[in-house]
Amino acid sequence: MSRHNAVTKAVDQATDSTWFERLARAGHVVSGLLHLLIAYIVLRLAFGDPGTADQSGALAIFADNAGGRAALWVATVAFVALALWRIAEAIVGPHATEAGEDNSGAEAWLDRGKAFATAIVYVAFAWSAARFAMGDGQSSGSQNAGLSARLMQSTGGKTLLVVAGLVIVGVGAYHVYKGVTRKFLDDLRNARGTAVTVAGVAGYAGKGAVLVATGILVVVAAVKADPSKATGLDGAVKTLAGLPAGQILLVLAAIGLAAYGVYCFWMARFARM
């Protein structure tokens, strides 16, 4: 048996594990809670309260006591499990538990790529949660600004930032498209109805719009050599706050992020895996 076939067989066997699937589904629950917390922070910002509107700000809420740090370790495990599941899907194809799934076409290979990209996101979430659980968490915005400042010292670094910003814009636009066209329903099994549709449409469209704003700011930061603008989600939200209709935009962003968080709970129960 070739090394490739051996790896594929091992991954197939791993995704047959009920416990592995349950841990991965728990990652969707944690992701839902994280988005709800970010939405809460954004809503408070809309009415003048301070806060950091990204995953680091949400995770920091739990870092001040032993019970909260224990919850962060649980979140770390769930995010790691979901990241590993996405890596498994990148290897064997999407919907690893569905017998007879055709994973040889161009669309399936695109889904593998999306699964791998999503795995990277969940690895980052797991790393952040673990850092806060150990009492060493840092603001994502500050880290992003610091990295951007270093990249801006060279033409190649600025180009990389522009490309990264455009990728984020593309991801955000895809989220909006997926929400408006209701393509997200293809990710669910036996889940239909007004509630899940509203949560999915509002959630994907709202989160996508915020991601588009985040990506645009990264491009602007690279062009203007201003790393303070490349602070990620928190920077995008606070830029919206400074616009003439900033409060309304922040409330809409909070509603969209909260709706996505609620949709994640449906993913935990009904996602095709």
LINJO-V783965 format. One record per residue. N is the residue number from 1. PHI is phi in radians with two decimals (NA if undefined). NEAR is the number of other C-alpha atoms within 8 Angstrom. D_CENTER is the distance of its C-alpha to the mean C-alpha in Angstrom with 1 decimal. Layout:
n: (N N)
phi: (PHI PHI)
near: (NEAR NEAR)
d_center: (D_CENTER D_CENTER)
//
This chain:
n: (1 2 3 4 5 6 7 8 9 10 11 12 13 14 15 16 17 18 19 20 21 22 23 24 25 26 27 28 29 30 31 32 33 34 35 36 37 38 39 40 41 42 43 44 45 46 47 48 49 50 51 52 53 54 55 56 57 58 59 60 61 62 63 64 65 66 67 68 69 70 71 72 73 74 75 76 77 78 79 80 81 82 83 84 85 86 87 88 89 90 91 92 93 94 95 96 97 98 99 100 101 102 103 104 105 106 107 108 109 110 111 112 113 114 115 116 117 118 119 120 121 122 123 124 125 126 127 128 129 130 131 132 133 134 135 136 137 138 139 140 141 142 143 144 145 146 147 148 149 150 151 152 153 154 155 156 157 158 159 160 161 162 163 164 165 166 167 168 169 170 171 172 173 174 175 176 177 178 179 180 181 182 183 184 185 186 187 188 189 190 191 192 193 194 195 196 197 198 199 200 201 202 203 204 205 206 207 208 209 210 211 212 213 214 215 216 217 218 219 220 221 222 223 224 225 226 227 228 229 230 231 232 233 234 235 236 237 238 239 240 241 242 243 244 245 246 247 248 249 250 251 252 253 254 255 256 257 258 259 260 261 262 263 264 265 266 267 268 269 270 271 272 273)
phi: (NA -1.21 -1.04 -1.09 -1.13 -1.15 -1.13 -1.05 -1.12 -1.11 -1.17 -1.00 -1.15 -1.12 -1.30 -1.42 -1.34 -1.09 -1.17 -1.08 -1.12 -1.14 -1.13 -1.12 -1.14 -1.08 -1.08 -1.17 -1.09 -1.12 -1.08 -1.08 -1.10 -1.10 -1.17 -1.13 -1.17 -1.10 -1.06 -1.09 -1.13 -1.07 -1.12 -1.13 -1.08 -1.07 -1.93 1.62 -1.46 -1.34 2.88 -1.96 -1.58 -2.70 -1.12 -1.18 -1.13 -1.19 -1.19 -1.08 -1.03 -1.65 -1.48 -1.62 -2.56 -1.09 -1.09 -1.14 -1.17 -1.10 -1.10 -1.16 -1.17 -1.07 -1.08 -1.05 -1.07 -1.12 -1.16 -1.09 -1.08 -1.19 -1.10 -1.12 -1.12 -1.14 -1.12 -1.05 -1.17 -1.16 -1.50 -1.79 1.86 -1.18 1.01 -1.08 -1.55 -1.67 -1.15 1.40 -1.22 -1.45 -2.01 -1.90 -1.40 -1.09 -1.12 -1.13 -1.20 -1.12 -1.11 -1.08 -1.10 -1.13 -1.11 -1.17 -1.10 -1.14 -1.04 -1.09 -1.07 -1.23 -1.09 -1.10 -1.08 -1.09 -1.10 -1.10 -1.08 -1.14 -1.09 -1.19 -1.12 -1.53 1.39 -2.14 -1.27 -2.31 -1.12 -1.08 -1.07 -1.13 -1.13 -1.10 -1.12 -1.13 -1.12 -1.10 -1.07 -1.19 -1.16 -1.26 -1.35 -2.40 -1.11 -1.09 -1.16 -1.11 -1.08 -1.09 -1.12 -1.07 -1.08 -1.06 -1.09 -1.15 -1.10 -1.09 -1.05 -1.11 -1.10 -1.09 -1.09 -1.14 -1.04 -1.08 -1.04 -1.12 -1.28 -1.13 -1.53 1.10 -1.12 -1.08 -1.12 -1.19 -1.45 -1.91 -2.12 1.07 -2.29 -2.39 2.34 -1.12 -1.09 -1.18 -1.17 -1.10 -1.09 -1.19 -1.09 -1.13 -1.17 -1.16 -1.14 -1.14 -1.13 -1.08 -1.08 -1.15 -1.14 -1.04 -1.08 -1.10 -1.12 -1.06 -1.14 -1.12 -1.11 -1.07 -1.06 -1.18 -1.16 -1.61 0.94 -2.15 -1.12 -1.13 -1.50 -1.70 -1.83 1.45 -1.03 -1.05 -1.14 -1.11 -1.12 -1.28 -1.20 -1.03 -1.08 -1.48 -1.39 -0.94 -1.81 -0.98 -1.09 -1.12 -1.10 -1.16 -1.09 -1.13 -1.10 -1.10 -1.10 -1.11 -1.15 -1.15 -1.10 -1.12 -1.06 -1.12 -1.06 -1.03 -1.18 -1.14 -1.04 -1.06 -1.63 -2.08 -1.07 -1.31 -2.28)
near: (4 5 6 6 8 9 8 10 8 8 11 11 8 8 13 9 8 7 6 11 12 8 12 14 13 11 15 13 11 11 10 14 9 12 13 12 9 16 15 10 13 15 11 11 12 13 7 6 7 6 9 10 14 11 11 13 13 14 13 10 8 12 13 8 7 7 7 11 14 9 9 15 11 8 12 13 10 15 15 12 12 16 15 9 12 12 11 13 14 14 9 11 13 12 9 13 7 8 5 4 7 6 9 6 7 6 6 12 11 8 11 13 9 9 13 12 8 10 14 9 9 12 11 8 11 14 9 11 14 11 11 15 13 8 7 7 12 9 9 11 12 9 10 11 13 9 8 12 11 8 12 12 8 7 7 7 11 13 9 9 13 12 9 10 14 11 9 12 14 9 11 14 11 9 12 14 9 13 15 10 6 10 9 9 9 6 8 11 8 5 9 7 6 6 6 11 11 8 12 14 12 13 17 15 15 15 15 14 11 13 13 14 10 16 15 11 12 16 13 10 13 15 9 6 8 11 13 7 11 15 16 13 12 11 12 13 12 8 8 10 13 7 7 4 7 11 9 8 10 15 11 9 13 13 12 15 15 14 12 17 15 11 13 12 11 11 11 12 7 10 10 8 8)
d_center: (36.9 34.8 32.1 29.5 30.9 30.9 27.2 26.4 28.7 27.3 23.7 25.3 27.0 24.0 22.1 25.3 24.8 24.3 23.1 20.4 19.1 19.3 17.4 14.6 14.7 14.8 11.3 10.3 12.7 11.3 7.7 10.0 12.1 9.6 8.8 12.6 13.5 11.8 13.6 16.7 16.6 16.3 19.1 21.2 20.8 22.2 25.3 25.8 24.5 22.9 19.4 16.3 13.6 10.4 9.2 12.6 14.5 13.2 13.9 17.2 18.5 19.1 20.6 24.1 25.6 26.1 24.7 21.4 21.2 22.0 19.1 16.8 18.4 17.7 14.0 14.3 16.1 13.9 10.8 13.4 14.8 11.7 11.2 15.0 15.0 12.8 15.2 18.0 17.0 17.0 20.5 22.1 20.3 18.1 19.2 21.0 22.8 24.3 27.8 29.1 25.8 26.6 24.3 26.6 26.1 24.3 21.6 21.0 20.7 18.1 16.2 16.7 15.3 12.0 12.0 12.6 10.0 7.3 9.5 9.4 5.8 7.0 10.2 9.2 8.0 11.3 13.3 12.6 13.5 16.5 17.6 17.8 19.5 22.0 22.6 21.4 18.2 17.9 16.4 13.5 15.3 18.5 17.3 15.8 19.1 21.1 19.7 20.1 23.7 24.5 23.4 25.4 28.5 28.9 28.8 26.7 24.1 24.1 23.8 20.8 19.1 20.2 18.8 15.4 15.5 16.6 13.9 11.3 13.8 14.1 10.5 10.8 14.2 13.2 11.0 14.1 16.4 14.8 15.1 18.6 19.9 18.6 17.5 14.9 18.1 18.7 15.9 17.9 21.2 23.9 21.8 23.2 24.5 24.1 21.7 18.9 19.6 19.5 16.3 14.6 16.4 15.8 12.1 11.2 13.8 13.0 9.3 10.6 13.5 11.8 9.9 13.4 15.0 13.0 14.0 17.5 17.9 17.2 19.8 22.2 21.9 22.8 25.7 27.0 26.5 25.0 22.3 22.0 20.2 17.4 15.8 12.3 10.9 13.9 16.3 15.3 15.8 19.0 20.2 20.0 22.0 24.7 25.3 28.3 26.3 23.7 24.0 23.6 20.6 18.9 20.0 18.6 15.2 15.3 16.5 13.7 10.9 13.3 13.9 10.4 10.6 14.0 13.0 10.9 14.3 15.9 13.5 14.7 18.2 18.5 15.9 17.9 17.5)
//
